[in-house]
């Protein structure tokens, strides 16, 4: 995952200064601070030096410790998939896990190769197939099959899903041609759902991602009144939706459901995945082939499964690590979301707190809020003694909570 990094430039108001200001009860208003606040501005810096590119035995190492790094190798340094994974685990974290189209673009822009290994592999067993949604970040929490489904009819692998007018699911061959339904998160009301004509599942996915957002995915979308009323207008009995299953696994154990195949086949042979850097699509290859490869380096954060107030969580992280985690870009959000999924509480504390004296939100590392993932337009609630917690469920949005509530929390590591 190669992400742009959000940083803050300008004078910093230190945590100590803020605490002293609060304790002294200074009557400071945003208007009085205008001259100082103008010194802050958020800039997005493309991490041009975040690649480690191997030419024979010469390596150029990333200048950013927080960046997810990519590795590639030339003809005399190419490796099999297993050798590449071993190299990545010894020198970074693992072979690259790809979460969305932003990652695809950054991999494509990083090197001038035809194709390279990523961390996806298939053990070839149909018994290990898992259902996933096409839209990144949406998890399969419940299934709504029609009677007798799924059934791999006549012994054939049926790894893609179509839906009928009653919102019931049927498995089918991904190579079948049928109508499909796209979801568009930029549209309002019923226009969020667009029904299109005949394509294979893979072609339908490609069309939805290029023209809209993705194939319709997740129970929230399928149960949307606008969606159910839309499909009842048509006499068509079945449409493709964004549900599929495969036996492909990420090397690092990630549950990321994102796939970007050139053509999604009902193929359960033992293979490893490459990203085709020109077309930005994926294909499968024999794992013993020698190829360039991409590695990543994990963000430094840890989930603490203890229930504490925000203040106590902050004290714990300062004493044992580097403080509560600050999230300043989408890459850090993604890593924090992965940690939050494993929490024992519905929310996890982050290092973001509202400062009444300054009437501002500040991260504990003194950065302004340049990146955010608020749960709604009503967030954040700007009241004293409020801090931010991330939801552990789908979307992993940020919520304003009272500092006295007790949640698990995420610390930044040294």
C-alpha positions in Angstrom: 0.0 0.0 0.0 1.8 3.1 -1.2 0.0 6.1 0.0 0.4 9.9 0.0 1.3 11.2 3.4 -0.6 14.1 5.0 1.7 16.4 7.1 1.3 19.6 8.9 3.7 22.5 8.3 4.2 25.6 10.5 4.3 26.4 14.1 3.2 23.7 16.5 1.3 24.1 19.6 2.7 21.6 22.0 0.7 19.3 24.2 2.3 20.8 27.2 1.4 24.3 26.2 -2.2 23.2 25.5 -2.5 21.5 28.9 -1.1 24.6 30.7 -3.5 26.8 28.8 -6.4 24.7 29.8 -5.3 24.5 33.4 -4.9 28.3 33.7 -8.4 28.8 32.2 -7.3 31.4 29.6 -10.2 32.8 27.7 -8.8 32.1 24.3 -11.1 32.2 21.3 -10.6 31.1 17.7 -10.8 34.7 16.5 -8.0 35.8 18.8 -5.8 33.0 17.4 -6.3 33.9 13.8 -2.8 35.2 13.4 -1.3 32.0 14.8 -3.7 29.5 13.1 -2.8 30.9 9.7 0.7 29.5 10.1 -0.8 26.0 9.9 -1.7 24.4 6.6 -2.0 20.9 5.3 -0.1 19.7 2.4 -0.2 16.3 0.6 3.3 15.1 -0.2 3.7 12.3 -2.7 6.3 9.9 -1.3 8.6 9.9 -4.3 11.4 8.2 -2.3 9.3 5.4 -0.8 10.5 2.7 -3.2 13.2 0.2 -2.8 14.3 -0.8 -6.3 16.9 -3.5 -6.6 19.3 -3.5 -9.5 21.4 -6.7 -9.1 22.8 -6.3 -5.6 22.4 -2.5 -5.3 19.4 -1.3 -3.3 17.9 2.2 -2.8 16.2 2.3 0.5 13.1 4.3 1.4 13.7 7.6 3.1 10.4 7.3 4.9 10.2 4.8 7.8 6.4 5.1 7.9 5.9 4.4 4.2 4.8 1.1 2.8 7.7 0.2 0.6 7.8 -1.7 -2.7 10.5 -3.9 -4.0 11.3 -4.9 -7.5 14.2 -6.7 -9.1 15.9 -7.0 -12.5 16.7 -10.1 -14.5 19.6 -11.3 -12.3 17.7 -10.6 -9.1 14.2 -12.0 -9.9 12.7 -14.6 -7.6 10.1 -17.3 -7.4 7.0 -16.4 -5.4 8.2 -18.3 -2.3 11.7 -16.8 -2.6 10.2 -13.3 -2.9 8.0 -13.8 0.2 11.0 -15.0 2.2 13.0 -12.0 1.1 10.2 -9.6 2.0 9.6 -11.2 5.4 13.3 -10.9 6.2 13.8 -7.3 5.1 10.3 -5.7 5.3 7.0 -7.1 6.5 5.7 -9.3 3.7 4.8 -9.4 0.0 2.5 -6.6 -0.9 -1.2 -6.7 0.0 -3.4 -4.6 -2.3 -6.5 -3.0 -0.8 -8.0 -0.8 -3.5 -7.5 0.9 -6.9 -5.3 3.6 -5.2 -2.8 0.9 -4.4 -3.0 -0.5 -7.9 -2.2 2.9 -9.3 0.8 3.5 -7.1 2.2 0.0 -7.9 1.8 0.8 -11.6 3.5 4.2 -11.3 6.4 2.9 -9.2 8.5 0.8 -11.7 8.7 0.1 -15.4 8.2 -3.7 -15.5 5.7 -5.8 -17.3 4.5 -7.7 -14.3 5.5 -8.4 -10.7 4.5 -10.7 -7.8 2.1 -9.5 -5.2 1.2 -11.4 -2.0 -1.8 -13.3 -3.3 -1.7 -17.0 -3.8 -4.1 -19.9 -4.3 -3.6 -23.3 -2.7 -5.9 -24.9 -5.3 -8.4 -26.4 -2.8 -12.2 -25.8 -3.4 -12.7 -26.6 0.3 -11.0 -23.3 1.2 -13.2 -21.0 -0.8 -14.4 -18.0 1.1 -17.2 -15.5 0.1 -16.2 -11.9 -0.3 -17.7 -8.6 -1.5 -16.2 -6.8 -4.5 -16.3 -3.4 -2.8 -13.2 -2.9 -0.6 -13.8 -2.8 3.1 -17.2 -4.5 3.0 -17.3 -7.7 5.0 -19.6 -10.7 4.6 -21.4 -10.8 7.9 -24.6 -12.7 6.8 -25.7 -14.7 3.8 -29.2 -14.7 2.2 -29.3 -17.7 -0.1 -32.4 -19.0 -1.8 -33.4 -22.6 -1.0 -30.8 -25.2 -2.1 -28.2 -22.5 -2.7 -25.2 -22.4 -3.1 -24.9 -25.7 -4.9 -22.1 -25.8 -7.5 -24.6 -27.3 -9.9 -23.5 -30.5 -11.7 -20.2 -30.3 -9.9 -19.0 -27.2 -11.7 -17.4 -24.4 -9.7 -19.9 -21.6 -9.3 -18.0 -18.8 -7.6 -20.0 -15.7 -8.5 -23.5 -14.6 -7.2 -26.6 -13.3 -8.8 -29.7 -12.0 -7.1 -33.4 -12.4 -7.9 -36.3 -10.0 -7.6 -36.9 -11.2 -4.0 -33.4 -10.3 -3.0 -32.3 -14.0 -2.7 -28.9 -15.2 -3.8 -27.9 -17.9 -6.3 -24.4 -19.0 -7.2 -23.5 -19.2 -10.9 -20.5 -19.6 -13.2 -18.6 -16.3 -13.4 -18.3 -16.7 -17.2 -22.1 -16.6 -17.6 -23.5 -13.4 -19.2 -26.3 -11.6 -17.5 -27.4 -8.1 -16.4 -25.7 -6.5 -13.4 -26.2 -3.7 -10.8 -23.6 -1.0 -10.1 -23.4 1.1 -6.9 -22.4 4.7 -7.2 -21.5 6.5 -3.9 -21.4 9.9 -5.6 -25.1 9.8 -6.6 -28.1 10.7 -4.4 -31.3 8.8 -3.7 -32.3 6.0 -6.1 -29.7 7.1 -8.6 -27.1 5.3 -6.5 -28.0 2.0 -8.2 -27.6 1.6 -11.9 -28.8 -1.5 -13.8 -26.8 -2.4 -17.0 -27.1 -5.0 -19.7 -25.4 -8.3 -20.3 -21.8 -9.0 -19.2 -19.8 -11.7 -17.5 -19.2 -11.1 -13.8 -15.6 -9.9 -14.4 -16.7 -7.6 -17.2 -19.5 -6.2 -15.0 -17.1 -5.5 -12.2 -14.7 -3.7 -14.5 -17.6 -1.6 -15.9 -18.9 -0.6 -12.5 -15.5 0.4 -11.2 -14.7 2.5 -14.3 -18.1 4.2 -14.6 -19.4 4.2 -11.0 -18.0 2.8 -7.7 -18.3 -1.0 -7.9 -20.8 -3.8 -8.2 -23.5 -3.5 -5.5 -22.0 -5.0 -2.4 -23.0 -5.6 1.2 -26.3 -6.1 3.0 -26.7 -2.3 3.7 -26.9 -1.7 -0.1 -29.0 -4.8 -0.9 -31.5 -3.8 1.8 -31.7 -0.2 0.8 -35.3 0.6 -0.1 -34.1 2.5 -3.2 -32.4 -0.7 -4.3 -35.2 -3.1 -3.7 -37.7 -0.8 -5.4 -35.4 -0.5 -8.4 -35.1 -4.2 -9.1 -38.8 -4.8 -8.8 -39.4 -2.5 -11.8 -37.8 -5.1 -14.1 -39.0 -8.4 -15.4 -35.4 -9.7 -15.4 -35.1 -12.5 -12.9 -31.4 -12.4 -12.1 -28.6 -9.8 -11.9 -25.0 -10.0 -11.0 -24.0 -8.5 -7.6 -20.6 -8.0 -6.1 -20.4 -11.3 -4.2 -17.8 -13.9 -5.2 -15.8 -16.6 -3.6 -12.2 -17.9 -4.1 -9.5 -19.8 -2.4 -6.9 -17.0 -2.9 -5.1 -15.8 0.3 -2.8 -13.0 1.1 0.6 -13.9 2.3 0.3 -11.7 5.5 -3.0 -13.3 6.5 -5.0 -10.1 5.6 -8.7 -10.6 4.9 -8.7 -7.9 2.2 -11.3 -8.8 -0.4 -10.1 -6.5 -3.2 -9.5 -8.4 -6.4 -8.6 -6.9 -9.8 -8.3 -9.9 -12.2 -7.9 -9.5 -16.0 -10.7 -12.1 -16.1 -12.1 -13.8 -13.0 -12.3 -17.5 -13.8 -13.7 -20.4 -11.9 -10.1 -21.7 -11.6 -9.0 -23.5 -8.4 -5.5 -24.5 -9.6 -2.5 -23.8 -7.5 -1.2 -20.4 -8.7 0.3 -17.1 -7.5 -0.8 -13.7 -8.5 1.1 -11.0 -10.5 0.0 -7.4 -11.1 0.2 -6.4 -14.8 1.7 -3.0 -14.4 0.6 -1.6 -17.8 -3.0 -2.7 -17.7 -3.2 -2.4 -13.9 -5.0 -5.8 -13.9 -4.0 -9.1 -12.2 -3.3 -12.5 -13.6 -2.1 -15.9 -12.3 1.2 -17.5 -12.9 3.1 -20.7 -11.9 4.6 -19.9 -8.4 8.0 -21.2 -9.6 8.4 -18.6 -12.2 11.1 -15.9 -11.6 9.7 -12.4 -11.5 10.2 -9.0 -9.9 8.1 -8.4 -6.8 6.6 -5.9 -4.4 7.1 -5.8 -0.6 5.5 -3.6 2.1 6.5 -2.4 5.5 3.8 -2.2 8.1 2.8 0.9 10.0 4.1 1.0 13.6 1.0 0.6 15.8 -0.4 -1.9 18.2 -3.9 -2.7 19.6 -4.1 -2.8 23.4 -7.0 -5.0 24.5 -7.6 -3.3 27.8 -10.6 -1.1 28.5 -9.5 2.4 29.6 -10.7 6.0 29.5 -9.1 8.2 27.0 -6.8 9.8 29.5 -5.7 6.5 31.0 -5.2 5.0 27.5 -3.1 8.0 26.6 -1.0 7.6 29.8 -0.5 3.9 29.1 0.7 4.5 25.5 3.1 7.3 26.6 4.5 5.1 29.3 4.9 1.9 27.2 5.0 3.1 23.6 5.0 6.4 21.8 1.5 7.7 22.7 -2.0 7.1 21.2 -1.9 6.6 17.5 -2.3 9.7 15.2 -3.9 9.1 11.8 -2.9 11.6 9.2 -3.5 9.7 5.9 -5.5 6.9 4.4 -2.6 4.4 4.7 -2.5 4.9 8.5 -6.3 4.7 8.6 -6.2 1.3 6.9 -3.7 -0.1 9.3 -5.6 1.2 12.3 -8.8 -0.3 10.9 -7.1 -3.7 10.6 -6.2 -3.4 14.3 -9.6 -2.2 15.3 -11.3 -5.3 13.8 -9.6 -7.4 16.5 -10.8 -5.2 19.4 -13.0 -6.6 22.2 -14.9 -3.3 22.4 -17.2 -1.7 19.8 -14.8 1.3 19.5 -11.1 1.9 20.0 -9.5 5.2 21.2 -7.4 7.2 18.8 -5.0 10.1 19.7 -7.5 12.8 18.6 -8.9 15.2 21.2 -10.9 18.4 21.3 -9.2 21.4 23.0 -11.8 23.8 24.4 -9.3 26.6 25.0 -8.3 26.7 21.3 -11.6 25.5 19.9 -9.6 23.0 17.8 -9.1 19.3 17.3 -5.5 18.2 17.7 -3.7 14.9 17.4 -1.5 14.0 20.4 1.5 14.3 18.1 0.5 18.0 17.6 -0.7 17.7 14.0 -3.9 19.3 12.8 -6.7 17.2 11.3 -5.9 17.2 7.6 -7.3 13.7 7.0 -10.5 12.4 8.6 -13.0 9.6 8.4 -16.0 11.1 10.4 -19.1 8.9 10.7 -21.5 11.6 9.5 -21.9 15.3 8.7 -22.9 15.8 12.4 -19.4 14.8 13.4 -17.3 15.9 15.1 -19.2 17.1 18.2 -17.2 20.1 19.5 -17.7 19.9 23.2 -15.2 19.8 26.1 -14.0 16.5 27.4 -14.6 14.7 24.0 -12.2 12.5 22.1 -12.3 10.3 19.0 -12.8 6.6 18.8 -12.8 4.4 15.7 -15.6 1.9 15.1 -14.5 -1.7 14.9 -17.2 -2.5 12.2 -17.5 -1.9 8.5 -16.2 1.5 7.4 -14.2 2.0 10.6 -15.5 5.5 10.9 -14.6 8.1 13.6 -17.0 9.0 16.4 -16.9 11.6 19.1 -17.2 10.0 22.5 -16.9 11.1 26.1 -13.4 10.8 27.4 -14.7 8.9 30.4 -15.9 6.0 28.3 -13.8 2.9 28.4 -12.5 1.2 25.2 -9.6 -0.7 23.8 -7.0 1.6 22.2 -4.3 1.8 19.6 -0.8 2.9 20.5 1.9 4.2 18.2 5.1 2.2 18.5 8.6 3.6 18.7 
